[in-house]
Amino acid sequence: MSNDNLDQLIGRLHELFGTEDESPAQQRLMAELARHTHATGSDEQLDPRPLDTLEEMLDEFEGEHPQVSAVLGQVITSLKNMGI
């Protein structure tokens, strides 16, 4: 999966959270994703170990936010397929 597809998945997470007030867990998720990914063409250094944190967060979201969990699962799979 390309970085563009990953960017689309992260955009989908933003859409799923919509206009509701973000919980601390949601804020943490989006901050973690920002630390582990970057916009296409950016020279920003990435955190070298994103999967452990993101997989833990996936467990946290599964019960309360099933759609978010599904998209986050796709993000994790994408990162694994990219060799991250």
VMD Tcl script that builds the backbone (N, CA, C; Angstrom):
set m [mol new atoms 252]
animate dup $m
set s [atomselect $m all]
$s set {name element resname resid chain x y z} {
  {N N MET 1 A 0.848 -1.177 0.000}
  {CA C MET 1 A 0.000 0.000 0.000}
  {C C MET 1 A 0.886 1.229 0.000}
  {N N SER 2 A 0.478 2.209 -0.740}
  {CA C SER 2 A 1.280 3.422 -0.881}
  {C C SER 2 A 1.022 4.401 0.260}
  {N N ASN 3 A 1.909 5.398 0.340}
  {CA C ASN 3 A 1.715 6.457 1.335}
  {C C ASN 3 A 0.409 7.200 1.098}
  {N N ASP 4 A 0.001 7.343 -0.170}
  {CA C ASP 4 A -1.264 8.027 -0.469}
  {C C ASP 4 A -2.438 7.274 0.145}
  {N N ASN 5 A -2.421 5.948 0.033}
  {CA C ASN 5 A -3.496 5.155 0.623}
  {C C ASN 5 A -3.483 5.270 2.138}
  {N N LEU 6 A -2.307 5.294 2.722}
  {CA C LEU 6 A -2.187 5.463 4.161}
  {C C LEU 6 A -2.729 6.825 4.580}
  {N N ASP 7 A -2.398 7.860 3.821}
  {CA C ASP 7 A -2.928 9.197 4.096}
  {C C ASP 7 A -4.456 9.202 4.023}
  {N N GLN 8 A -5.025 8.456 3.073}
  {CA C GLN 8 A -6.484 8.373 2.945}
  {C C GLN 8 A -7.100 7.686 4.164}
  {N N LEU 9 A -6.451 6.637 4.663}
  {CA C LEU 9 A -6.963 5.947 5.850}
  {C C LEU 9 A -6.938 6.872 7.066}
  {N N ILE 10 A -5.873 7.624 7.203}
  {CA C ILE 10 A -5.790 8.564 8.332}
  {C C ILE 10 A -6.854 9.648 8.184}
  {N N GLY 11 A -7.092 10.100 6.969}
  {CA C GLY 11 A -8.179 11.051 6.723}
  {C C GLY 11 A -9.524 10.461 7.103}
  {N N ARG 12 A -9.691 9.173 6.831}
  {CA C ARG 12 A -10.945 8.486 7.190}
  {C C ARG 12 A -11.128 8.463 8.704}
  {N N LEU 13 A -10.053 8.280 9.444}
  {CA C LEU 13 A -10.156 8.329 10.906}
  {C C LEU 13 A -10.630 9.698 11.360}
  {N N HIS 14 A -10.094 10.749 10.756}
  {CA C HIS 14 A -10.552 12.105 11.102}
  {C C HIS 14 A -12.049 12.248 10.823}
  {N N GLU 15 A -12.509 11.704 9.701}
  {CA C GLU 15 A -13.937 11.770 9.362}
  {C C GLU 15 A -14.781 11.012 10.377}
  {N N LEU 16 A -14.311 9.840 10.806}
  {CA C LEU 16 A -15.078 9.041 11.760}
  {C C LEU 16 A -15.226 9.747 13.099}
  {N N PHE 17 A -14.195 10.484 13.497}
  {CA C PHE 17 A -14.299 11.232 14.742}
  {C C PHE 17 A -15.211 12.431 14.568}
  {N N GLY 18 A -15.322 12.921 13.332}
  {CA C GLY 18 A -16.258 13.988 13.008}
  {C C GLY 18 A -16.120 15.192 13.899}
  {N N THR 19 A -17.269 15.756 14.223}
  {CA C THR 19 A -17.285 16.991 14.999}
  {C C THR 19 A -17.436 16.739 16.492}
  {N N GLU 20 A -17.557 15.475 16.888}
  {CA C GLU 20 A -17.690 15.216 18.313}
  {C C GLU 20 A -16.409 15.618 19.037}
  {N N ASP 21 A -16.560 15.983 20.295}
  {CA C ASP 21 A -15.384 16.331 21.079}
  {C C ASP 21 A -14.499 15.099 21.185}
  {N N GLU 22 A -13.238 15.273 20.872}
  {CA C GLU 22 A -12.319 14.152 20.926}
  {C C GLU 22 A -12.025 13.795 22.372}
  {N N SER 23 A -12.095 12.506 22.644}
  {CA C SER 23 A -11.732 12.020 23.966}
  {C C SER 23 A -10.214 12.026 24.079}
  {N N PRO 24 A -9.697 11.911 25.285}
  {CA C PRO 24 A -8.238 11.824 25.423}
  {C C PRO 24 A -7.650 10.655 24.624}
  {N N ALA 25 A -8.366 9.541 24.551}
  {CA C ALA 25 A -7.882 8.387 23.781}
  {C C ALA 25 A -7.821 8.719 22.293}
  {N N GLN 26 A -8.820 9.430 21.790}
  {CA C GLN 26 A -8.822 9.818 20.382}
  {C C GLN 26 A -7.682 10.787 20.095}
  {N N GLN 27 A -7.473 11.735 20.990}
  {CA C GLN 27 A -6.383 12.688 20.819}
  {C C GLN 27 A -5.043 11.960 20.804}
  {N N ARG 28 A -4.906 10.983 21.687}
  {CA C ARG 28 A -3.665 10.200 21.757}
  {C C ARG 28 A -3.451 9.413 20.467}
  {N N LEU 29 A -4.521 8.806 19.939}
  {CA C LEU 29 A -4.422 8.042 18.699}
  {C C LEU 29 A -3.931 8.928 17.564}
  {N N MET 30 A -4.550 10.076 17.391}
  {CA C MET 30 A -4.178 10.948 16.285}
  {C C MET 30 A -2.757 11.483 16.472}
  {N N ALA 31 A -2.359 11.740 17.710}
  {CA C ALA 31 A -0.990 12.191 17.966}
  {C C ALA 31 A 0.006 11.080 17.636}
  {N N GLU 32 A -0.331 9.846 18.007}
  {CA C GLU 32 A 0.553 8.717 17.702}
  {C C GLU 32 A 0.678 8.522 16.196}
  {N N LEU 33 A -0.434 8.603 15.491}
  {CA C LEU 33 A -0.381 8.459 14.036}
  {C C LEU 33 A 0.481 9.556 13.410}
  {N N ALA 34 A 0.357 10.763 13.922}
  {CA C ALA 34 A 1.166 11.866 13.401}
  {C C ALA 34 A 2.651 11.611 13.653}
  {N N ARG 35 A 2.974 11.014 14.796}
  {CA C ARG 35 A 4.377 10.714 15.104}
  {C C ARG 35 A 4.944 9.626 14.203}
  {N N HIS 36 A 4.091 8.706 13.753}
  {CA C HIS 36 A 4.553 7.535 13.023}
  {C C HIS 36 A 4.421 7.660 11.516}
  {N N THR 37 A 3.730 8.666 11.063}
  {CA C THR 37 A 3.543 8.857 9.628}
  {C C THR 37 A 3.877 10.302 9.297}
  {N N HIS 38 A 3.922 10.601 8.033}
  {CA C HIS 38 A 4.178 11.975 7.621}
  {C C HIS 38 A 3.549 12.203 6.260}
  {N N ALA 39 A 3.385 13.426 5.928}
  {CA C ALA 39 A 2.828 13.756 4.626}
  {C C ALA 39 A 3.807 13.339 3.538}
  {N N THR 40 A 3.273 12.920 2.413}
  {CA C THR 40 A 4.102 12.517 1.290}
  {C C THR 40 A 5.065 13.635 0.928}
  {N N GLY 41 A 6.337 13.282 0.771}
  {CA C GLY 41 A 7.341 14.269 0.399}
  {C C GLY 41 A 7.992 14.971 1.569}
  {N N SER 42 A 7.552 14.687 2.775}
  {CA C SER 42 A 8.114 15.339 3.952}
  {C C SER 42 A 9.464 14.707 4.301}
  {N N ASP 43 A 10.365 15.506 4.846}
  {CA C ASP 43 A 11.664 15.006 5.290}
  {C C ASP 43 A 11.660 14.694 6.788}
  {N N GLU 44 A 10.516 14.774 7.411}
  {CA C GLU 44 A 10.376 14.585 8.841}
  {C C GLU 44 A 10.809 13.177 9.251}
  {N N GLN 45 A 11.529 13.075 10.374}
  {CA C GLN 45 A 11.925 11.778 10.904}
  {C C GLN 45 A 10.719 11.091 11.533}
  {N N LEU 46 A 10.609 9.801 11.283}
  {CA C LEU 46 A 9.503 9.028 11.831}
  {C C LEU 46 A 9.942 8.273 13.071}
  {N N ASP 47 A 8.984 8.016 13.952}
  {CA C ASP 47 A 9.224 7.162 15.102}
  {C C ASP 47 A 9.460 5.752 14.571}
  {N N PRO 48 A 10.539 5.092 14.966}
  {CA C PRO 48 A 10.869 3.800 14.365}
  {C C PRO 48 A 10.023 2.617 14.827}
  {N N ARG 49 A 9.208 2.733 15.879}
  {CA C ARG 49 A 8.465 1.582 16.381}
  {C C ARG 49 A 6.979 1.887 16.556}
  {N N PRO 50 A 6.271 2.161 15.495}
  {CA C PRO 50 A 4.869 2.547 15.645}
  {C C PRO 50 A 3.919 1.407 15.944}
  {N N LEU 51 A 4.218 0.214 15.493}
  {CA C LEU 51 A 3.227 -0.848 15.544}
  {C C LEU 51 A 2.842 -1.262 16.953}
  {N N ASP 52 A 3.795 -1.331 17.864}
  {CA C ASP 52 A 3.456 -1.725 19.233}
  {C C ASP 52 A 2.410 -0.793 19.830}
  {N N THR 53 A 2.650 0.497 19.715}
  {CA C THR 53 A 1.726 1.486 20.270}
  {C C THR 53 A 0.377 1.432 19.567}
  {N N LEU 54 A 0.387 1.378 18.236}
  {CA C LEU 54 A -0.870 1.383 17.491}
  {C C LEU 54 A -1.682 0.116 17.745}
  {N N GLU 55 A -1.021 -1.018 17.887}
  {CA C GLU 55 A -1.745 -2.254 18.186}
  {C C GLU 55 A -2.386 -2.207 19.576}
  {N N GLU 56 A -1.696 -1.610 20.540}
  {CA C GLU 56 A -2.291 -1.424 21.869}
  {C C GLU 56 A -3.526 -0.534 21.781}
  {N N MET 57 A -3.419 0.527 20.992}
  {CA C MET 57 A -4.540 1.453 20.848}
  {C C MET 57 A -5.706 0.783 20.126}
  {N N LEU 58 A -5.405 -0.106 19.201}
  {CA C LEU 58 A -6.463 -0.842 18.511}
  {C C LEU 58 A -7.297 -1.613 19.523}
  {N N ASP 59 A -6.638 -2.258 20.466}
  {CA C ASP 59 A -7.356 -2.990 21.516}
  {C C ASP 59 A -8.250 -2.064 22.332}
  {N N GLU 60 A -7.765 -0.854 22.608}
  {CA C GLU 60 A -8.540 0.109 23.390}
  {C C GLU 60 A -9.812 0.555 22.667}
  {N N PHE 61 A -9.748 0.675 21.345}
  {CA C PHE 61 A -10.863 1.227 20.580}
  {C C PHE 61 A -11.873 0.171 20.125}
  {N N GLU 62 A -11.531 -1.107 20.148}
  {CA C GLU 62 A -12.372 -2.129 19.548}
  {C C GLU 62 A -13.810 -2.131 20.068}
  {N N GLY 63 A -14.000 -2.076 21.352}
  {CA C GLY 63 A -15.347 -2.157 21.899}
  {C C GLY 63 A -16.183 -0.912 21.684}
  {N N GLU 64 A -15.593 0.240 21.887}
  {CA C GLU 64 A -16.345 1.496 21.862}
  {C C GLU 64 A -16.435 2.132 20.478}
  {N N HIS 65 A -15.443 1.899 19.643}
  {CA C HIS 65 A -15.388 2.535 18.320}
  {C C HIS 65 A -15.045 1.497 17.247}
  {N N PRO 66 A -15.992 0.627 16.899}
  {CA C PRO 66 A -15.682 -0.444 15.948}
  {C C PRO 66 A -15.249 0.044 14.571}
  {N N GLN 67 A -15.822 1.145 14.073}
  {CA C GLN 67 A -15.418 1.651 12.760}
  {C C GLN 67 A -13.997 2.201 12.806}
  {N N VAL 68 A -13.685 2.907 13.865}
  {CA C VAL 68 A -12.327 3.425 14.036}
  {C C VAL 68 A -11.348 2.253 14.114}
  {N N SER 69 A -11.724 1.216 14.840}
  {CA C SER 69 A -10.867 0.038 14.960}
  {C C SER 69 A -10.614 -0.607 13.612}
  {N N ALA 70 A -11.642 -0.684 12.781}
  {CA C ALA 70 A -11.481 -1.279 11.459}
  {C C ALA 70 A -10.483 -0.490 10.618}
  {N N VAL 71 A -10.607 0.833 10.628}
  {CA C VAL 71 A -9.692 1.667 9.843}
  {C C VAL 71 A -8.290 1.610 10.443}
  {N N LEU 72 A -8.186 1.658 11.760}
  {CA C LEU 72 A -6.878 1.578 12.407}
  {C C LEU 72 A -6.217 0.239 12.090}
  {N N GLY 73 A -6.999 -0.820 12.043}
  {CA C GLY 73 A -6.464 -2.123 11.655}
  {C C GLY 73 A -5.886 -2.085 10.253}
  {N N GLN 74 A -6.551 -1.369 9.345}
  {CA C GLN 74 A -6.039 -1.226 7.985}
  {C C GLN 74 A -4.746 -0.410 7.971}
  {N N VAL 75 A -4.681 0.617 8.817}
  {CA C VAL 75 A -3.461 1.424 8.908}
  {C C VAL 75 A -2.304 0.525 9.373}
  {N N ILE 76 A -2.543 -0.279 10.392}
  {CA C ILE 76 A -1.508 -1.165 10.934}
  {C C ILE 76 A -1.060 -2.155 9.854}
  {N N THR 77 A -2.015 -2.737 9.150}
  {CA C THR 77 A -1.679 -3.672 8.082}
  {C C THR 77 A -0.860 -2.981 7.001}
  {N N SER 78 A -1.251 -1.763 6.652}
  {CA C SER 78 A -0.518 -0.993 5.640}
  {C C SER 78 A 0.913 -0.741 6.063}
  {N N LEU 79 A 1.078 -0.345 7.324}
  {CA C LEU 79 A 2.430 -0.094 7.827}
  {C C LEU 79 A 3.271 -1.364 7.804}
  {N N LYS 80 A 2.657 -2.480 8.171}
  {CA C LYS 80 A 3.385 -3.757 8.132}
  {C C LYS 80 A 3.774 -4.106 6.703}
  {N N ASN 81 A 2.860 -3.892 5.760}
  {CA C ASN 81 A 3.141 -4.184 4.355}
  {C C ASN 81 A 4.227 -3.280 3.786}
  {N N MET 82 A 4.380 -2.097 4.369}
  {CA C MET 82 A 5.417 -1.167 3.929}
  {C C MET 82 A 6.759 -1.478 4.596}
  {N N GLY 83 A 6.761 -2.466 5.491}
  {CA C GLY 83 A 7.996 -2.848 6.154}
  {C C GLY 83 A 8.343 -2.014 7.362}
  {N N ILE 84 A 7.341 -1.332 7.911}
  {CA C ILE 84 A 7.574 -0.468 9.077}
  {C C ILE 84 A 7.375 -1.283 10.335}
}
mol reanalyze $m
mol bondsrecalc $m
mol representation Tube
mol addrep $m
